[in-house]
Amino acid sequence: MWKLLIFIGLVLIIIGILGYFFEKINFKLPGDILIKKESFTFYFPIVSCIILSIILTLIFNIFKK
């Protein structure tokens, strides 16, 4: 149980560091929804979420075995 919590913590730290360094890079994939109006902006990264989900599923399946 503790190993899993430590692993999740390390993954979150790595994601945070990557998010900090890649914040200036406009990471928008084709298929992500972006709606801009005068005083309103809505961004839903659906393709990015799907790709992240696939990557995390592969990683967890590798560590599961």
WOJONOR-V477932 format. One record per backbone hydrogen bond with DSSP energy under -0.5 kcal/mol. CO is the residue of the C=O (numbers start at 1). NH is the residue of the N-H. If there is no record, write none. Layout:
co/nh
CO/NH
CO/NH
//
This chain:
co/nh
1/5
2/6
3/7
4/8
5/9
6/10
7/11
8/12
9/13
10/14
11/15
12/16
13/17
14/18
15/19
16/20
17/21
18/22
20/23
25/27
26/28
29/32
32/34
33/44
34/36
35/42
40/37
42/35
43/45
44/33
44/46
45/49
46/50
47/51
48/52
49/53
50/54
51/55
52/56
53/57
54/58
55/59
56/60
57/61
58/62
59/63
60/64
61/65
//
